[in-house]
């Protein structure tokens, strides 16, 4: 997948051996070959579903696994509203199977890809790890919340576990090589791939959902983070797995940008014009939220290094060199 492929590049670059398990539902095996091309290193790949119990027996017996980074989740907010059972089956039931098999094979170190959607976004804009959680606006967000609570209960039942939960904000960008990037199936659910597909001529225009929010330019404000900065957060989190405990960190920049600001930053960074139109608001969109990532800086020695123009430039470099993604 998009984030996983960039994490593979980061971990291989840090000298880790990497084994990947993916059912390729929302991803492409070509990404892994390109990861090997970028890093000059090999990884092992198993095509398997997170709910496949026998696959874990094979993987855990054939490889000496130190820890698991778990990001095998369906993640489209709108789709989760239409297909809630599929989301709970894959995300929650799949996590239960993973944790049961990890326990069976005596592997008790896990990093979980959580999300800012676990926060109660009606309770404030600048979110710390102590901000209220719950009141999610989508089944997707609720699956992340349920998994976080499940991991906390697991740790409290057995303090020998080492569990790191990383709450992502809005990852965009691509590897600077332009060889790997975000390649959504069908219509993009996220802002940046929509912008780049308009720029490359694949789509006529970008729809901006609402320009009457209580923000400086009326469009929603989010905390966008470069995917390689996010990947760096994972390599720092792997080191945290040396300690037993339950740890939660925000991964964001703390420098929020409006939707229109991202469009204009993309135009400036790449010398392009993006055709856009204002559309009605989407249900469930919060006007503004962003990360306070001080805890990750203090405890993980991590902070985002790349700015919005880097994110825009690298996103376009990926899309213009791969107009059809990996296909």
C-alpha positions as CSV (number, residue, x, y, z in Angstrom):
1,X,0.0,0.0,0.0
2,X,0.8,3.7,-0.2
3,X,2.1,4.2,3.4
4,X,3.5,0.7,3.8
5,X,5.7,0.9,0.7
6,X,7.3,4.1,2.0
7,X,7.8,2.5,5.5
8,X,9.6,-0.4,3.7
9,X,12.0,2.1,2.1
10,X,12.7,3.7,5.5
11,X,13.2,0.4,7.4
12,X,15.4,-1.2,4.7
13,X,17.4,2.0,4.7
14,X,17.9,1.8,8.5
15,X,19.2,-1.8,8.1
16,X,16.1,-3.8,9.1
17,X,15.0,-7.0,7.4
18,X,11.4,-6.6,6.2
19,X,8.7,-9.2,5.6
20,X,5.5,-8.0,4.0
21,X,2.0,-9.6,4.2
22,X,-0.7,-8.0,2.0
23,X,-3.8,-9.3,0.2
24,X,-3.3,-6.6,-2.6
25,X,-6.9,-5.5,-2.2
26,X,-5.9,-1.8,-2.4
27,X,-2.2,-2.1,-3.4
28,X,0.1,-3.4,-6.1
29,X,3.0,-5.8,-5.8
30,X,5.0,-3.6,-8.3
31,X,5.4,-1.2,-5.4
32,X,7.5,-3.7,-3.5
33,X,9.7,-4.3,-6.6
34,X,10.3,-0.6,-6.8
35,X,11.1,-0.5,-3.0
36,X,13.8,-3.0,-3.7
37,X,15.0,-0.9,-6.7
38,X,15.2,2.3,-4.6
39,X,17.0,0.6,-1.6
40,X,19.1,-2.0,-3.4
41,X,17.8,-4.5,-0.8
42,X,15.5,-7.5,-0.9
43,X,12.3,-8.1,1.2
44,X,10.1,-11.1,1.6
45,X,6.5,-10.9,0.4
46,X,3.5,-13.1,1.3
47,X,0.2,-12.5,-0.5
48,X,-2.3,-13.3,2.2
49,X,-5.3,-11.8,4.0
50,X,-5.1,-10.5,7.6
51,X,-7.8,-12.9,8.6
52,X,-6.0,-16.0,7.2
53,X,-4.8,-17.9,10.3
54,X,-2.7,-20.4,8.4
55,X,-0.8,-17.7,6.7
56,X,0.5,-16.5,10.0
57,X,1.8,-19.9,10.9
58,X,3.7,-20.0,7.7
59,X,5.1,-16.5,8.1
60,X,6.0,-16.7,11.7
61,X,7.6,-20.1,11.4
62,X,9.6,-19.2,8.3
63,X,10.9,-15.9,9.6
64,X,12.4,-14.7,12.8
65,X,9.9,-11.9,13.5
66,X,11.0,-9.2,16.0
67,X,7.8,-7.1,15.8
68,X,4.8,-6.3,13.6
69,X,3.7,-3.0,12.0
70,X,0.0,-3.4,11.5
71,X,-1.6,-1.2,8.8
72,X,-3.9,-3.7,7.1
73,X,-7.0,-1.7,7.2
74,X,-9.7,-0.6,4.9
75,X,-9.7,3.2,5.2
76,X,-12.2,5.0,3.0
77,X,-14.6,7.0,5.2
78,X,-17.4,7.2,2.7
79,X,-17.2,3.5,1.8
80,X,-17.2,2.6,5.5
81,X,-20.6,4.3,5.8
82,X,-22.0,2.2,2.9
83,X,-20.2,-1.0,4.0
84,X,-19.8,-1.0,7.8
85,X,-19.8,-4.8,8.2
86,X,-16.9,-5.1,5.7
87,X,-14.9,-2.6,7.7
88,X,-15.5,-4.2,11.1
89,X,-14.8,-7.6,9.6
90,X,-11.5,-6.6,8.0
91,X,-10.2,-4.1,10.5
92,X,-11.5,-5.4,13.8
93,X,-11.9,-9.1,13.2
94,X,-8.6,-9.2,11.2
95,X,-6.8,-7.5,14.1
96,X,-8.1,-10.1,16.5
97,X,-6.8,-12.9,14.3
98,X,-3.4,-11.2,14.0
99,X,-3.1,-10.6,17.8
100,X,-4.1,-14.2,18.6
101,X,-1.5,-15.6,16.2
102,X,1.2,-13.2,17.5
103,X,0.5,-14.4,21.0
104,X,0.5,-18.0,19.9
105,X,4.0,-17.5,18.3
106,X,5.3,-15.5,21.3
107,X,5.6,-12.2,19.4
108,X,4.5,-9.3,21.7
109,X,5.7,-6.2,19.9
110,X,3.3,-4.3,17.7
111,X,3.0,-0.9,16.1
112,X,-0.6,0.0,15.1
113,X,-1.5,2.5,12.4
114,X,-4.2,4.5,14.1
115,X,-5.8,7.7,13.0
116,X,-6.7,11.2,14.1
117,X,-10.3,10.1,13.4
118,X,-10.3,8.4,16.9
119,X,-10.5,11.9,18.5
120,X,-13.7,13.6,19.4
121,X,-13.3,16.5,16.9
122,X,-16.1,18.5,18.5
123,X,-13.9,19.0,21.6
124,X,-11.1,21.1,20.1
125,X,-8.8,21.9,17.2
126,X,-5.2,21.3,18.4
127,X,-5.1,17.7,19.5
128,X,-2.8,16.1,22.0
129,X,-2.7,12.4,22.9
130,X,-4.8,13.3,26.0
131,X,-7.6,15.0,23.9
132,X,-11.0,13.3,24.2
133,X,-11.5,10.3,21.9
134,X,-14.7,8.9,20.6
135,X,-17.8,10.4,18.9
136,X,-16.4,9.3,15.5
137,X,-18.4,10.4,12.4
138,X,-17.7,7.1,10.5
139,X,-17.6,3.3,10.9
140,X,-13.9,3.6,9.7
141,X,-13.1,5.9,12.6
142,X,-14.9,3.6,15.0
143,X,-12.9,0.5,13.9
144,X,-9.7,2.4,14.7
145,X,-11.1,3.3,18.1
146,X,-12.2,-0.2,18.9
147,X,-8.8,-1.6,17.9
148,X,-7.0,1.0,20.1
149,X,-9.2,0.0,23.1
150,X,-8.6,-3.7,22.3
151,X,-4.8,-3.1,22.3
152,X,-5.1,-1.2,25.6
153,X,-7.1,-4.1,27.2
154,X,-4.5,-6.6,25.8
155,X,-1.7,-4.7,27.4
156,X,-3.5,-4.4,30.7
157,X,-4.1,-8.2,30.7
158,X,-0.4,-8.9,30.0
159,X,2.2,-6.2,30.7
160,X,4.9,-8.1,28.7
161,X,3.5,-6.6,25.5
162,X,5.1,-3.6,23.8
163,X,2.4,-1.7,21.9
164,X,2.9,1.6,20.1
165,X,-0.2,3.3,18.6
166,X,0.5,6.0,16.0
167,X,-2.3,8.4,15.3
168,X,-1.7,9.6,11.7
169,X,-3.0,12.9,10.5
170,X,-3.1,13.4,6.7
171,X,-0.3,11.7,4.8
172,X,0.5,13.1,1.4
173,X,3.6,13.3,-0.9
174,X,5.7,10.5,-2.3
175,X,9.3,9.2,-2.3
176,X,11.6,11.8,-3.8
177,X,12.6,9.3,-6.6
178,X,9.1,9.4,-8.0
179,X,9.1,5.6,-8.1
180,X,6.5,4.9,-5.4
181,X,3.5,7.0,-4.4
182,X,-0.2,7.0,-3.8
183,X,-2.2,5.0,-6.3
184,X,-5.8,4.8,-5.3
185,X,-8.2,2.3,-7.0
186,X,-11.0,4.2,-8.7
187,X,-11.9,7.7,-7.6
188,X,-9.5,9.1,-5.0
189,X,-10.9,9.6,-1.4
190,X,-8.1,11.9,-0.4
191,X,-7.2,15.5,-1.5
192,X,-3.7,15.2,-3.0
193,X,-4.2,12.3,-5.4
194,X,-7.3,14.1,-6.7
195,X,-5.2,17.3,-7.3
196,X,-2.5,15.3,-9.1
197,X,-5.0,13.4,-11.3
198,X,-6.5,16.8,-12.3
199,X,-3.0,18.1,-13.0
200,X,-2.1,15.1,-15.2
201,X,-5.4,15.3,-17.1
202,X,-7.0,12.2,-15.7
203,X,-9.9,14.2,-14.1
204,X,-11.6,17.4,-15.3
205,X,-11.6,19.3,-12.0
206,X,-11.2,19.1,-8.2
207,X,-14.3,19.4,-6.1
208,X,-13.8,21.3,-2.9
209,X,-16.5,20.3,-0.4
210,X,-17.7,23.6,1.2
211,X,-16.2,27.1,1.3
212,X,-18.4,28.4,4.1
213,X,-16.6,26.9,7.2
214,X,-15.4,29.2,10.0
215,X,-11.8,29.2,8.7
216,X,-9.8,32.1,7.0
217,X,-10.7,31.0,3.4
218,X,-13.9,29.0,4.3
219,X,-12.4,25.6,3.4
220,X,-11.5,22.8,5.8
221,X,-8.2,22.9,7.6
222,X,-6.1,19.7,8.1
223,X,-2.6,18.7,9.2
224,X,-0.9,17.3,6.1
225,X,2.3,15.3,6.7
226,X,4.9,14.1,4.2
227,X,4.6,10.3,3.9
228,X,8.4,9.9,4.3
229,X,8.2,11.9,7.6
230,X,5.5,9.5,8.6
231,X,7.7,6.6,7.6
232,X,10.5,8.0,9.8
233,X,8.1,8.0,12.7
234,X,7.7,4.3,12.3
235,X,11.5,3.6,12.4
236,X,11.6,5.6,15.6
237,X,8.7,3.6,17.0
238,X,10.4,0.3,16.2
239,X,13.1,1.4,18.6
240,X,10.4,2.1,21.2
241,X,9.4,-1.5,21.0
242,X,12.5,-2.3,23.1
243,X,10.5,-1.1,26.1
244,X,7.4,-2.9,27.4
245,X,4.4,-0.6,27.7
246,X,1.5,1.0,25.9
247,X,2.5,4.1,24.0
248,X,0.4,6.6,22.0
249,X,1.8,9.3,19.6
250,X,0.4,11.8,17.2
251,X,2.3,11.9,13.9
252,X,1.6,15.3,12.3
253,X,3.4,18.6,11.6
254,X,1.3,20.9,13.9
255,X,1.2,23.3,10.9
256,X,-2.4,23.1,9.5
257,X,-3.2,24.0,5.9
258,X,-6.6,24.7,4.3
259,X,-7.8,22.8,1.3
260,X,-7.4,25.9,-0.9
261,X,-3.9,26.6,0.6
262,X,-2.8,23.1,-0.5
263,X,-4.2,23.7,-4.0
264,X,-2.3,27.0,-4.2
265,X,0.9,25.5,-2.8
266,X,0.7,22.7,-5.4
267,X,0.3,25.3,-8.2
268,X,3.2,27.4,-6.9
269,X,5.6,24.4,-6.3
270,X,4.9,22.9,-9.8
271,X,4.1,25.9,-12.0
272,X,0.6,24.5,-12.8
273,X,-3.0,25.7,-12.6
274,X,-5.6,23.4,-11.0
275,X,-9.2,23.6,-12.2
276,X,-11.5,23.4,-9.1
277,X,-15.1,24.0,-8.2
278,X,-16.8,24.5,-4.9
279,X,-19.2,21.7,-4.1
280,X,-21.7,21.2,-1.1
281,X,-20.2,20.3,2.2
282,X,-19.7,16.6,3.0
283,X,-21.5,15.1,6.0
284,X,-19.1,14.6,8.9
285,X,-16.3,16.9,7.8
286,X,-14.9,18.8,10.8
287,X,-13.9,22.4,10.0
288,X,-10.4,22.3,11.5
289,X,-8.1,20.0,13.4
290,X,-4.4,19.4,13.7
291,X,-1.7,17.7,15.7
292,X,0.3,18.6,18.7
293,X,3.2,16.2,18.1
294,X,5.4,17.4,21.1
295,X,5.2,14.0,22.7
296,X,6.7,12.2,19.7
297,X,9.5,14.8,19.6
298,X,10.2,14.3,23.3
299,X,9.9,10.5,23.6
300,X,10.7,9.3,20.1
301,X,13.1,12.1,19.0
302,X,11.0,12.5,15.9
303,X,9.5,15.5,14.2
304,X,8.3,16.3,10.7
305,X,11.0,17.9,8.5
306,X,9.4,18.5,5.2
307,X,7.1,21.4,4.3
308,X,3.9,21.6,2.2
309,X,5.8,22.5,-0.9
310,X,8.0,19.4,-0.6
311,X,4.8,17.4,-0.3
312,X,3.3,19.0,-3.4
313,X,6.5,18.7,-5.5
314,X,7.0,15.0,-4.6
315,X,3.3,14.2,-5.2
316,X,3.5,15.7,-8.7
317,X,6.8,14.0,-9.4
318,X,5.2,10.6,-8.7
319,X,2.0,11.3,-10.7
320,X,3.7,12.9,-13.8
321,X,6.1,9.9,-14.1
322,X,3.3,7.4,-13.4
323,X,0.1,8.9,-14.9
324,X,-1.7,5.5,-14.5
325,X,0.0,4.7,-11.2
326,X,1.5,1.2,-11.1
327,X,-0.8,0.0,-13.9
